[in-house]
Amino acid sequence: MHAPSSTSLPRLSFGVGDRFAHQAAAQLAAFERLEGEGVVVAPVWNKSNREHGFVGSEPPSVRAAAAKGVEERG
């Protein structure tokens, strides 16, 4: 997947969140499919602190789930 440079972002972005930390691989697959069709979209994490409190997650656990999704997708 194409990563934007630190000085520029793609024209399009899409807010993502994995409330229960089980959909990271599926969300990544969707972005890969878009890129395969020539549409580069930057994922923007939008999980609020309120949501973290509601489901009992923390930013590090969500980051770990995202890393696992990347590993699953190879």
C-alpha positions in Angstrom: 0.0 0.0 0.0 1.3 3.4 -0.9 2.2 5.5 2.1 2.1 9.3 1.7 5.3 11.2 2.4 5.5 13.2 5.6 5.0 16.5 3.6 2.0 15.6 1.6 -1.3 13.7 2.0 -3.5 12.2 -0.7 -6.4 14.3 -1.9 -8.9 11.9 -0.3 -9.2 10.7 3.2 -11.6 8.4 5.0 -12.3 8.1 8.7 -11.9 4.6 10.0 -12.3 3.1 13.4 -12.4 -0.5 14.6 -14.6 -0.2 17.7 -13.9 -3.8 18.9 -10.4 -4.2 17.3 -11.5 -7.1 15.0 -11.8 -5.5 11.6 -8.3 -4.0 10.9 -7.4 -6.5 8.2 -10.8 -6.0 6.4 -10.4 -2.2 6.6 -6.9 -2.5 5.2 -8.1 -4.7 2.4 -10.7 -2.1 1.4 -7.9 0.6 1.1 -5.8 -1.8 -0.9 -8.7 -2.5 -3.3 -9.2 1.2 -3.7 -5.5 1.7 -4.5 -5.7 -1.2 -6.9 -8.4 0.7 -8.8 -6.2 3.9 -8.9 -7.8 5.7 -5.9 -5.4 6.6 -3.2 -7.2 7.4 0.1 -5.5 8.2 3.4 -7.1 6.3 6.4 -7.7 8.7 9.2 -8.3 7.2 12.6 -11.4 8.6 14.3 -11.9 6.6 17.4 -12.8 9.0 20.2 -11.7 8.9 23.8 -15.4 8.3 24.7 -15.4 5.2 22.5 -12.3 3.9 24.2 -14.0 4.3 27.5 -17.2 2.6 26.2 -15.5 -0.6 24.9 -12.5 -0.7 27.4 -9.8 -0.2 24.8 -6.8 2.1 24.8 -4.8 3.7 22.0 -1.9 1.1 22.4 -4.3 -1.8 22.1 -5.9 -0.4 19.0 -2.4 0.2 17.5 -1.6 -3.4 18.2 -4.8 -4.6 16.5 -3.9 -2.4 13.5 -0.4 -3.9 13.4 -1.9 -7.4 13.5 -4.2 -6.5 10.6 -1.1 -5.4 8.5 0.6 -8.7 9.4 -2.4 -10.7 8.4 -2.6 -8.9 5.1 1.2 -9.5 4.5 
